[in-house]
């Protein structure tokens, strides 16, 4: 494994904070485009936590350990029990990096997908994937499908 990988991931994550949001009818990109299905490369995944107040994020941890807001440790935070457990994904879509936070059913779907990849001997990092959203009325459920890697020339 490349020892600089962690440093590159940190640089990647901090330099390009473009979040995709999950809508009932698809993934909303920061520039407003809504797509029901997106081919992507899964760069990294990790546990995350977000503290919401009135449906707005008050505090967030992209590693499930330390807040990105003020470097507070999640383990010692008095509000930890009110945080939403999530999975944080860094994706490459059409050559552009994006972040996606998954909770509840979408997070479960991702964990099942990652488990299937691992059982097939496929590394989750750098895996090509098709991400789609299933309309559940007031919310969207994210689903993951393994995409064959493009043939090497």
Backbone as CSV, one residue per row, in Angstrom:
resi,resn,N_x,N_y,N_z,CA_x,CA_y,CA_z,C_x,C_y,C_z
1,UNK,0.836,-1.191,0.000,0.000,0.000,0.000,0.878,1.250,0.000
2,UNK,0.473,2.243,-0.697,1.212,3.489,-0.802,1.103,4.260,0.515
3,UNK,2.233,4.562,1.188,2.179,5.283,2.470,1.629,6.701,2.317
4,UNK,1.681,7.249,1.113,1.157,8.599,0.901,-0.349,8.602,0.633
5,UNK,-0.952,7.424,0.571,-2.387,7.308,0.249,-3.245,8.115,1.217
6,UNK,-2.968,7.990,2.518,-3.747,8.717,3.514,-3.622,10.219,3.301
7,UNK,-2.410,10.698,3.047,-2.184,12.122,2.811,-2.928,12.576,1.558
8,UNK,-2.903,11.765,0.517,-3.626,12.109,-0.709,-5.132,12.141,-0.460
9,UNK,-5.641,11.186,0.314,-7.069,11.186,0.640,-7.461,12.417,1.447
10,UNK,-6.612,12.790,2.415,-6.896,13.989,3.208,-6.922,15.228,2.323
11,UNK,-5.954,15.339,1.421,-5.901,16.473,0.503,-7.134,16.480,-0.403
12,UNK,-7.478,15.317,-0.918,-8.657,15.168,-1.775,-9.906,15.644,-1.034
13,UNK,-10.091,15.156,0.190,-11.298,15.472,0.958,-11.387,16.944,1.329
14,UNK,-10.272,17.539,1.693,-10.326,18.924,2.142,-10.374,19.927,0.991
15,UNK,-9.853,19.541,-0.160,-9.782,20.469,-1.284,-11.077,20.586,-2.069
16,UNK,-11.855,19.531,-2.075,-13.027,19.484,-2.931,-14.266,19.096,-2.125
17,UNK,-14.840,20.023,-1.432,-15.999,19.725,-0.594,-17.294,19.959,-1.370
18,UNK,-17.547,19.113,-2.356,-18.786,19.173,-3.118,-19.670,18.036,-2.633
19,UNK,-20.805,18.364,-2.062,-21.700,17.340,-1.536,-22.834,17.064,-2.508
20,UNK,-23.144,15.776,-2.678,-24.345,15.366,-3.380,-25.432,15.235,-2.327
21,UNK,-26.644,15.660,-2.650,-27.741,15.473,-1.711,-28.723,14.466,-2.298
22,UNK,-29.326,13.706,-1.416,-30.256,12.658,-1.818,-31.670,13.212,-1.778
23,UNK,-32.336,13.171,-2.918,-33.726,13.597,-3.058,-34.555,12.348,-3.377
24,UNK,-35.857,12.379,-3.203,-36.664,11.195,-3.535,-36.525,10.750,-4.997
25,UNK,-36.233,11.685,-5.891,-36.172,11.346,-7.312,-34.753,11.257,-7.875
26,UNK,-33.732,11.401,-7.026,-32.377,11.266,-7.531,-31.337,11.966,-6.677
27,UNK,-30.131,12.026,-7.211,-29.026,12.720,-6.553,-28.948,14.140,-7.099
28,UNK,-28.954,15.116,-6.196,-28.857,16.515,-6.595,-27.408,16.939,-6.487
29,UNK,-26.881,17.448,-7.596,-25.512,17.948,-7.644,-25.492,19.403,-7.184
30,UNK,-24.336,19.904,-6.704,-24.258,21.271,-6.188,-24.725,22.336,-7.188
31,UNK,-24.555,22.100,-8.478,-24.963,23.079,-9.485,-26.435,22.921,-9.873
32,UNK,-27.179,22.056,-9.164,-28.625,21.949,-9.359,-29.106,20.780,-10.185
33,UNK,-28.220,20.127,-10.918,-28.605,18.993,-11.755,-29.099,17.839,-10.891
34,UNK,-30.200,17.212,-11.305,-30.761,16.069,-10.590,-30.666,14.847,-11.505
35,UNK,-30.001,13.787,-11.011,-29.844,12.565,-11.806,-30.339,11.377,-10.999
36,UNK,-31.159,10.514,-11.621,-31.705,9.359,-10.910,-30.692,8.226,-10.783
37,UNK,-29.711,8.205,-11.664,-28.693,7.158,-11.656,-27.363,7.774,-12.094
38,UNK,-26.282,7.370,-11.412,-24.978,7.974,-11.673,-23.890,6.903,-11.666
39,UNK,-23.113,6.770,-12.755,-21.932,5.915,-12.685,-20.825,6.684,-11.964
40,UNK,-20.113,5.997,-11.071,-19.083,6.671,-10.278,-17.964,5.699,-9.937
41,UNK,-16.876,6.267,-9.453,-15.785,5.486,-8.878,-15.807,5.780,-7.381
42,UNK,-15.871,4.742,-6.584,-15.888,4.881,-5.136,-14.449,5.030,-4.657
43,UNK,-14.075,6.224,-4.232,-12.697,6.482,-3.824,-12.428,5.956,-2.413
44,UNK,-13.218,6.364,-1.434,-13.052,5.902,-0.057,-14.401,5.872,0.636
45,UNK,-14.432,5.170,1.747,-15.615,5.161,2.602,-15.159,5.100,4.055
46,UNK,-15.944,5.694,4.928,-15.609,5.670,6.353,-16.867,5.964,7.165
47,UNK,-16.832,5.636,8.463,-17.957,6.009,9.314,-17.992,7.525,9.484
48,UNK,-19.167,8.055,9.742,-19.329,9.501,9.949,-20.460,9.714,10.949
49,UNK,-20.547,10.920,11.454,-21.625,11.296,12.383,-22.006,12.733,12.082
50,UNK,-23.299,13.026,12.190,-23.761,14.403,12.040,-24.790,14.692,13.116
51,UNK,-24.637,15.838,13.762,-25.603,16.312,14.740,-26.491,17.335,14.042
52,UNK,-27.779,17.038,13.962,-28.733,17.930,13.318,-29.574,18.651,14.365
53,UNK,-29.903,19.900,14.067,-30.856,20.652,14.876,-31.770,21.375,13.899
54,UNK,-33.045,21.113,13.980,-34.033,21.674,13.054,-33.660,21.353,11.608
55,UNK,-33.237,20.103,11.388,-32.905,19.568,10.059,-31.671,20.205,9.411
56,UNK,-30.885,20.931,10.180,-29.653,21.531,9.673,-28.471,20.954,10.462
57,UNK,-27.353,20.664,9.767,-26.200,20.102,10.481,-25.542,21.131,11.395
58,UNK,-25.410,20.763,12.655,-24.731,21.616,13.636,-23.261,21.232,13.772
59,UNK,-23.009,19.930,13.725,-21.657,19.412,13.889,-21.539,18.166,13.013
60,UNK,-20.332,17.937,12.493,-20.140,16.774,11.613,-18.745,16.203,11.824
61,UNK,-18.679,14.890,11.777,-17.409,14.175,11.802,-17.363,13.289,10.570
62,UNK,-16.321,13.410,9.773,-16.198,12.592,8.572,-15.392,11.320,8.810
63,UNK,-14.990,11.096,10.072,-14.314,9.845,10.409,-14.963,9.152,11.606
64,UNK,-16.033,9.751,12.157,-16.714,9.169,13.297,-15.948,9.294,14.594
65,UNK,-14.849,10.059,14.570,-13.978,10.178,15.738,-13.842,11.621,16.220
66,UNK,-13.688,12.560,15.285,-13.401,13.949,15.627,-14.220,14.884,14.753
67,UNK,-14.762,15.939,15.364,-15.554,16.938,14.655,-14.692,17.737,13.685
68,UNK,-15.224,18.011,12.499,-14.474,18.855,11.560,-14.655,20.327,11.896
69,UNK,-15.635,20.627,12.733,-15.936,22.016,13.094,-14.932,22.577,14.097
70,UNK,-14.719,21.832,15.186,-13.844,22.375,16.230,-12.891,21.338,16.823
71,UNK,-12.683,20.219,16.123,-11.751,19.173,16.546,-12.143,18.505,17.868
72,UNK,-13.414,18.613,18.282,-13.889,17.940,19.484,-13.936,16.444,19.244
73,UNK,-13.561,15.671,20.249,-13.628,14.219,20.149,-15.077,13.768,20.269
74,UNK,-15.521,12.926,19.349,-16.902,12.424,19.386,-17.157,11.593,20.645
75,UNK,-16.153,10.835,21.095,-16.316,9.961,22.258,-16.625,10.748,23.528
76,UNK,-16.107,11.968,23.636,-16.322,12.754,24.849,-17.420,13.808,24.696
77,UNK,-18.080,13.838,23.562,-19.102,14.859,23.305,-20.412,14.515,24.022
78,UNK,-20.981,15.503,24.688,-22.245,15.310,25.407,-23.417,15.089,24.457
79,UNK,-23.289,15.519,23.202,-24.378,15.380,22.233,-24.277,14.118,21.385
80,UNK,-23.329,13.240,21.678,-23.097,12.054,20.853,-24.360,11.215,20.660
81,UNK,-25.156,11.078,21.700,-26.367,10.250,21.608,-27.398,10.830,20.640
82,UNK,-27.285,12.113,20.328,-28.219,12.764,19.401,-27.701,12.788,17.961
83,UNK,-26.480,12.312,17.746,-25.900,12.298,16.405,-26.518,11.195,15.554
84,UNK,-26.549,11.437,14.261,-26.984,10.426,13.304,-25.750,9.699,12.788
85,UNK,-25.719,8.383,12.988,-24.622,7.583,12.450,-24.777,7.524,10.933
86,UNK,-23.665,7.695,10.224,-23.700,7.743,8.772,-22.489,7.021,8.186
87,UNK,-22.512,6.876,6.879,-21.346,6.412,6.133,-20.978,7.527,5.164
88,UNK,-19.705,7.864,5.166,-19.180,8.938,4.336,-18.486,8.320,3.132
89,UNK,-18.905,8.743,1.931,-18.297,8.259,0.698,-17.648,9.406,-0.056
90,UNK,-16.478,9.148,-0.599,-15.854,10.064,-1.550,-15.964,9.391,-2.905
91,UNK,-16.568,10.087,-3.843,-16.855,9.540,-5.166,-16.221,10.389,-6.251
92,UNK,-15.956,9.757,-7.376,-15.524,10.482,-8.561,-16.618,10.268,-9.602
93,UNK,-17.276,11.353,-9.986,-18.357,11.292,-10.977,-17.957,12.176,-12.154
94,UNK,-17.856,11.592,-13.318,-17.451,12.326,-14.521,-16.153,13.099,-14.302
95,UNK,-15.216,12.499,-13.556,-13.917,13.116,-13.310,-13.917,14.196,-12.239
96,UNK,-15.038,14.393,-11.556,-15.150,15.423,-10.519,-15.408,14.742,-9.169
97,UNK,-14.664,15.124,-8.114,-14.862,14.508,-6.799,-16.098,15.072,-6.083
98,UNK,-16.822,14.180,-5.406,-17.997,14.559,-4.620,-18.001,13.784,-3.318
99,UNK,-18.724,14.332,-2.344,-18.952,13.657,-1.072,-20.421,13.266,-0.995
100,UNK,-20.671,12.129,-0.362,-22.039,11.668,-0.154,-22.122,11.059,1.233
101,UNK,-23.089,11.516,2.023,-23.323,10.964,3.352,-24.584,10.116,3.318
102,UNK,-24.466,8.889,3.824,-25.574,7.951,3.826,-26.000,7.651,5.256
103,UNK,-27.285,7.555,5.472,-27.807,7.167,6.780,-28.902,6.125,6.590
104,UNK,-29.184,5.418,7.674,-30.293,4.472,7.752,-30.284,3.440,6.627
105,UNK,-31.349,3.362,5.840,-31.493,2.319,4.820,-30.406,2.417,3.760
106,UNK,-30.062,3.621,3.342,-29.018,3.785,2.322,-27.673,3.297,2.846
107,UNK,-27.387,3.551,4.117,-26.137,3.077,4.720,-26.139,1.550,4.786
108,UNK,-27.267,0.967,5.145,-27.375,-0.495,5.173,-27.148,-1.069,3.768
109,UNK,-27.759,-0.445,2.762,-27.574,-0.892,1.377,-26.097,-0.850,0.981
110,UNK,-25.400,0.215,1.390,-23.982,0.320,1.059,-23.176,-0.764,1.762
111,UNK,-23.464,-1.023,3.034,-22.734,-2.049,3.776,-22.929,-3.426,3.136
112,UNK,-24.131,-3.714,2.682,-24.387,-4.985,1.998,-23.626,-5.041,0.671
113,UNK,-23.615,-3.930,-0.059,-22.884,-3.840,-1.323,-21.389,-4.051,-1.090
114,UNK,-20.833,-3.364,-0.098,-19.403,-3.490,0.214,-19.067,-4.921,0.622
115,UNK,-19.943,-5.561,1.358,-19.729,-6.945,1.768,-19.702,-7.878,0.560
116,UNK,-20.610,-7.668,-0.403,-20.624,-8.488,-1.621,-19.331,-8.300,-2.416
117,UNK,-18.872,-7.052,-2.527,-17.610,-6.798,-3.245,-16.452,-7.533,-2.572
118,UNK,-16.385,-7.422,-1.253,-15.311,-8.066,-0.496,-15.348,-9.588,-0.677
119,UNK,-16.549,-10.169,-0.656,-16.681,-11.620,-0.854,-16.225,-12.038,-2.243
120,UNK,-16.353,-11.147,-3.219,-15.917,-11.437,-4.587,-14.439,-11.119,-4.794
121,UNK,-13.769,-10.646,-3.737,-12.350,-10.320,-3.829,-12.082,-8.974,-4.489
122,UNK,-13.088,-8.114,-4.533,-12.954,-6.792,-5.146,-12.743,-5.760,-4.047
123,UNK,-11.727,-4.931,-4.201,-11.451,-3.871,-3.244,-12.534,-2.801,-3.358
124,UNK,-13.084,-2.372,-2.232,-14.145,-1.356,-2.232,-13.608,-0.025,-2.743
125,UNK,-12.392,0.315,-2.325,-11.789,1.559,-2.810,-11.454,1.430,-4.286
126,UNK,-11.780,2.446,-5.038,-11.573,2.522,-6.483,-12.491,1.591,-7.273
127,UNK,-13.553,1.134,-6.655,-14.498,0.258,-7.335,-15.456,1.078,-8.199
128,UNK,-15.668,0.673,-9.452,-16.680,1.338,-10.278,-18.066,0.893,-9.815
129,UNK,-18.980,1.836,-9.726,-20.303,1.564,-9.178,-21.351,2.404,-9.898
130,UNK,-22.557,1.899,-9.939,-23.684,2.695,-10.413,-24.545,2.978,-9.183
131,UNK,-24.761,4.253,-8.921,-25.544,4.670,-7.762,-26.894,5.150,-8.272
132,UNK,-27.963,4.593,-7.717,-29.301,5.015,-8.116,-30.118,5.323,-6.873
133,UNK,-31.206,6.059,-7.071,-32.071,6.443,-5.962,-33.470,5.924,-6.235
134,UNK,-34.017,5.263,-5.243,-35.383,4.748,-5.327,-36.295,5.698,-4.560
135,UNK,-37.349,6.137,-5.214,-38.302,7.084,-4.618,-39.112,6.387,-3.536
136,UNK,-38.996,6.862,-2.309,-39.745,6.327,-1.168,-40.760,7.347,-0.646
137,UNK,-41.210,8.237,-1.522,-42.193,9.248,-1.117,-41.511,10.503,-0.620
138,UNK,-41.298,10.586,0.683,-40.677,11.772,1.275,-39.157,11.685,1.336
139,UNK,-38.600,10.539,0.978,-37.150,10.370,1.025,-36.704,9.439,-0.089
140,UNK,-35.411,9.464,-0.369,-34.845,8.617,-1.405,-33.928,7.567,-0.809
141,UNK,-34.048,6.341,-1.293,-33.201,5.243,-0.841,-32.111,5.012,-1.878
142,UNK,-30.859,5.125,-1.465,-29.734,4.965,-2.375,-29.402,3.483,-2.500
143,UNK,-29.182,3.069,-3.752,-28.832,1.682,-4.068,-27.529,1.666,-4.846
144,UNK,-26.812,0.565,-4.736,-25.494,0.436,-5.349,-25.433,-0.829,-6.192
145,UNK,-24.904,-0.700,-7.397,-24.733,-1.832,-8.307,-23.289,-1.818,-8.784
146,UNK,-22.666,-2.973,-8.727,-21.292,-3.095,-9.208,-21.254,-2.878,-10.713
147,UNK,-20.317,-2.080,-11.145,-20.156,-1.786,-12.563,-18.866,-2.428,-13.031
148,UNK,-18.902,-3.159,-14.135,-17.648,-3.760,-14.613,-16.609,-2.682,-14.903
149,UNK,-15.369,-2.996,-14.556,-14.282,-2.045,-14.848,-14.102,-1.940,-16.354
150,UNK,-13.793,-0.736,-16.856,-13.561,-0.594,-18.293,-12.368,-1.418,-18.728
151,UNK,-12.404,-1.969,-19.946,-11.275,-2.788,-20.411,-9.998,-1.950,-20.498
152,UNK,-8.898,-2.576,-20.126,-7.594,-1.907,-20.190,-7.042,-2.029,-21.610
153,UNK,-6.527,-0.943,-22.186,-5.993,-0.997,-23.563,-4.718,-1.808,-23.640
